[in-house]
Amino acid sequence: MMATPDQLLAADFAQPASRRRRLGVAIGATLALLLCIVLLTSTVAIVPAGHRGVLTTLGKPSAQVHGEGPHLIWPFLQRMNLMDVRVARREGEGDAASRDLQAVRVKVILNYHLDPAAAVQAFRDIAPSSEELAVRIIDPARPEAFKAVTARFTAEELISRRAEVREQIAALLREKMQRHGLVLDEFAIVNFAFSPSFTSAIEAKVNAEQEKLKADRDLLRIRVEAEQHIASARAEAESLRLQRLEVTPLLLDLRRTENERLAIQKWNGALPTTTLGGGAQSFFQLGAAR
């Protein structure tokens, strides 16, 4: 027959007192071990890679920045607060106006990180995490920088001088962020968005300028070709002139020599009988003296 619960309880109390004592000691040792483990884990704070620790004692932060690794703390009195110092990415958009009062929407991307040396200052004065730092510092500063810089340029210059606009916006953001321990690593303008009518006007102007450049190039080409033809004609005329200077006297000498040779061949040996002055010559027969 199975024992009833009352019988089991009576049997348990009937066990020797020494066994009950051993059971109590084992339970106490287990509880003590668990308490030691809790105390040991509570006295060690670990700062993971890419973070810095800010130690607070009863809520008051210490001036020291704790690096990566384990650190001893007082349980229940101290706490290690972690601040992320890795590079973070943040996007944002904002509306602004150009110098010629054209509405423009700017979209940017920036990479930043918390300066490890400023972790305590940022934790104490601004926010207990890097994400909250970005919300409180970067998000308000970004649209202000947009408006301040775009107001210096016309809408057309915002496109043609994009690199200069980017550098000026980044300089303003960098200045505001550095005051609060944030470092701007990279800054890029993703897009400038204008009204459809202005975008069409810009495209028309660009096309007109391209057509003008093409016409200027064609005119320059025609001018160069004409100058080449003129230079070629001048060279040919000069060549003919030199030929006349060098070849014609030679031809004349050859012709004179040939005429003299023919005259000698036709001469019958008779000499002229009379010679007149003035270079003119007349020939007649000299008769015998009368």
Summary of the structure (lengths in Angstrom):
residues: 290
radius of gyration: 54.5
end to end distance: 208.9
largest distance: 208.9
contacts: 720
relative contact order: 0.07
helix: 56%
strand: 22%
